[in-house]
């Protein structure tokens, strides 16, 4: 899930800004018009600032979720016996190690997803109700102190089952 956030989110951000530009200008027909059009996409207000926020949060979420899951799998799988100088023929060992590693770490996705949702929801609320999060990472760091740590795990069962 977080691999898509890390690698696909910049593409989605670019596509959304292209969509914004195409609402105000006609779609380019020649190569020079394409060059001008896409150059202007990069010049849109907050393009780079928002892209930076999304990339930083993608790295934080990816390292906080996937890296921990891989470390747990390596910890469990590394403690098992494998034949020396031969490929490991026991295919069930990989499956059981993966199940044992994902069971205690499946919930790690939930706080990152809730922080990201809180940040984007905060941008849509009226001014008097906003928490003024500056980025998803800022929301991830502020929510446990302002709302309590339980807030990051709200609605976690459906998210963890994705």
C-alpha positions, -999 to 999 in steps of 0.1 A, spaced: 0 0 0 27 25 9 48 16 -21 20 32 -42 21 63 -19 58 66 -24 60 60 -62 25 67 -76 16 98 -56 40 121 -75 24 108 -108 -11 114 -94 0 149 -82 13 158 -117 -18 144 -134 -41 164 -110 -22 196 -119 -24 188 -156 -61 184 -151 -62 219 -135 -43 234 -164 -65 217 -190 -96 233 -174 -83 268 -181 -63 262 -214 -70 241 -244 -52 209 -248 -19 213 -268 -16 200 -304 20 205 -313 53 197 -296 60 233 -288 26 237 -273 32 206 -252 65 221 -240 48 253 -230 18 236 -214 39 212 -192 63 240 -183 33 260 -170 21 229 -150 54 230 -131 49 267 -125 15 264 -109 13 278 -74 22 253 -47 31 226 -72 66 219 -58 56 226 -22 27 201 -22 48 176 -41 75 179 -15 50 173 13 37 142 -4 71 128 -11 83 134 25 52 118 39 56 89 15 91 82 27 81 85 64 51 62 59 71 37 38 99 35 63 76 33 92 54 6 77 72 -15 51 107 -13 66 94 -26 100 75 -54 83 105 -65 63 127 -63 94 102 -85 113 102 -110 85 140 -111 84 141 -115 121 117 -145 120 130 -160 87 167 -155 97 162 -177 127 152 -207 107 174 -234 93 183 -236 56 204 -262 38 239 -249 33 251 -243 -3 216 -253 -17 185 -234 -25 159 -238 2 133 -263 -10 108 -257 17 83 -233 2 60 -234 32 87 -219 54 84 -186 35 47 -186 38 47 -193 76 74 -168 82 55 -141 63 23 -149 83 41 -148 116 57 -114 106 26 -97 92 3 -107 121 19 -84 148 27 -56 122 -5 -54 101 -18 -25 122 12 -2 114 -5 11 82 -34 27 102 -17 57 119 -2 69 86 -34 66 67 -54 84 94 -29 112 95 -30 116 58 -68 116 58 -68 142 87 -45 165 67 -66 165 36 -99 167 55 -85 197 74 -80 215 41 -117 212 33 -131 223 67 -143 259 75 -116 282 88 -129 281 124 -128 243 126 -93 238 110 -64 224 129 -40 241 104 -19 210 96 9 220 73 15 185 59 6 149 65 38 145 84 29 174 106 -5 159 112 12 126 122 33 143 147 6 166 162 -24 143 164 -11 121 193 -7 152 215 -38 171 205 -63 143 199 -47 114 218 -28 84 204 -61 65 200 -72 88 173 -45 75 149 -60 40 152 -96 49 147 -113 28 121 -82 7 119 -97 -27 113 -110 -20 77 -78 -2 68 -56 -30 81 -76 -55 61 -69 -37 28 
